Amino acid sequence: MADEVLVDVRDHILTVTINRPEARNAMNLAVIAGLCRAWMRLRDDPDVWVAILTGAGDKAFCAGGDLKSFISQAVGRTEQLRSGEAQFDWGDVDPTGLPPHAPNFAVLRDVEIFKPIIGAVNGFCTAGGLEMLQGTDIRLASENATFGIFEPKWGLFPGGGSTAKLIRQVPFSRAMELLITGRLIPAEEALRMGLVSKVVPLADLPAAARAYAEDICSCGPLAVQAIKQSVYRGGRMTLAEHLKYEQQLASEVFMSEDAHEGLAAFREKRKPRWKLR
């Protein structure tokens, strides 16, 4: 059986590809396990500075949870899922080392990873796939991409974070439109509402995502991670608390060796050599 999540690391960039094109890259338990391990590597590996998330093939980014496997196990087990005690039938998948809330971790719900994640959407991005996309920082879409929250169509709740995140990421009425109609929207409409930041031809999508990742890697990793940390944690604070927290993070970055290196590189008209300290 082919790996259902492919991971490649080059030049500080982790590329994560959901590899079930025959199932529109829907998430079964093997995909959930693979995504969890990829995000743990992004979080914990100091040599990885940014990630790109995409789907295999040209039809789908991710069509959400597999209704025949993962979702069918989840229905009717709300309390166990909420407590992290749900026992899934992992089959041939080794769950060793996975977090107790593995499905939530896989779709980037309630996850603190302060390294940037770029979503490269190639085709269908629906249900849990769109919920996972809401956990990314920069989002690119191919011209054939479509987006939707399908859970209500099947009597299900979009529990991967959409009712909390989507209303904070796009205008309220557009968020509600996606949440309670189950309709699909095309890439250009997603761009107009701010769900994605750029639409490119399908053939250009990998290069466009890589270009963003390389731009991020040219910046100081400590500064980038502190910026994301301020944005994500500060969103739960009052303005006064957030400003104080921002100042704390700024002070730590200004005291780093990388800050001195960045100024030296500017003076000497060369590229910085980041040390992550």
C-alpha positions, 0 to 999 in steps of 0.5 A, a space after each residue: 500500500 502506498 504511503 497515504 501522506 507523503 513528506 519531503 524536506 528540502 531547504 528548510 521546507 516541509 512539503 506534505 501531500 495527502 496521497 489518496 487521489 482515488 478518494 479525492 484525498 479524503 482523510 481515513 485513519 492512515 491519513 490522519 496518522 500521517 498528518 499528525 506525524 508531519 505536523 509534529 515534525 514541523 513543530 519539533 524539527 529545528 531544521 524545518 522552518 515552513 510547510 506546504 500542504 497539498 493533495 496528490 493529483 489534479 482533482 482534490 486538495 482534500 474532500 474531508 473525512 472519509 465517510 466510509 471509514 473515519 467518520 463512520 467510527 466517529 458518529 455516536 461517540 461524541 463524549 469519547 471524541 471530546 475527552 480524547 478517549 475514543 478508541 478507533 479501529 486503526 487496522 494496519 495503522 500504527 497509532 504509537 506516539 499520536 496525540 490523544 486528539 489525533 483527528 483534531 491535531 491532523 486538521 490543525 484544530 487547537 494546535 500551536 505550531 508557530 512555523 508558517 503553513 502554506 495551503 496549496 489547494 488543487 481541486 476540491 477543498 471541502 468539509 474537513 479539508 476546508 477546516 484544515 485549510 483554515 489552520 494554514 497561514 497563506 492559501 493559494 488555489 488553482 483555477 479549478 479549486 472549489 470550496 465548501 462545508 458539506 457536513 450539514 448535508 449529511 446531518 453532521 457538524 463541522 467540528 474541525 474548527 469552522 464555526 470558530 475560525 471561519 467567522 474570524 477569517 472572512 466576512 460574517 455573512 459569507 462565513 454563514 453562507 458556507 457553514 449552513 448551505 453546503 454549497 460549493 464556491 469556485 476559486 475566484 469567489 474564495 479569493 474575493 471573500 478573502 478565504 485564499 490570497 491568490 489564484 493561479 493556473 493548476 500547473 503553476 501551483 507547486 511553484 507558486 507555493 514554493 516561491 512563498 515558502 522560499 520568501 519566508 525562509 529568507 526571513 529570520 526564522 525566530 522573527 517569523 515564528 514570533 510574529 505568528 505566535 503573537 498573532 495566534 496567541 494575541 487573538 485571545 487577549 484584549 488589545 492592551 494585553 496583546 500589545 504588552 505580549 507583542 512587546 515581550 516577543 519583540 524584545 526577545 527577537 531584538 536580543 537574538 544573535 539573528 537580529 545582529 546577523 540581519 543588521 550585519 548582512 544589511 550593512 555588508 550587502 549579503 544574505 543573512 546566515 541565520 543561526 536560530 539563536 
